[in-house]
Amino acid sequence: MVHEACEKNGYLMIITADHGNCENMRSGRGTCTTHSKSKVPFIITSNDYEIDKSLKNKGLKNIAPTILYLMKIDKPAEMTGKSLVKKLNK
């Protein structure tokens, strides 16, 4: 429903998450700062952009550069990731 409303109105929507560690935190072993190997969702709805399938080694390092790219903000040199999306040729 939200997805369809975004497409109809030309909105861009991103859904993503941290890969978390709740399965470790609930074990009763105390504080755990490691992350699991769970996959991280990255869902984008846009009439103007698509996932760049040519990009290899996609991961968390690419999320912030992607959001900066979509906001037309230059990526800091310290960020090694690249945008996960590219502009559609319309």
Sequence and secondary structure as in RCSB ss.txt:
>XXXX:A:sequence
MVHEACEKNGYLMIITADHGNCENMRSGRGTCTTHSKSKVPFIITSNDYEIDKSLKNKGLKNIAPTILYLMKIDK
PAEMTGKSLVKKLNK
>XXXX:A:secstr
 HHHHHHHHT  EEEE     HHHHTTTS            EEEE SSEEE TT  S SGGGHHHHHHHHTT   
 TT     SEEE   
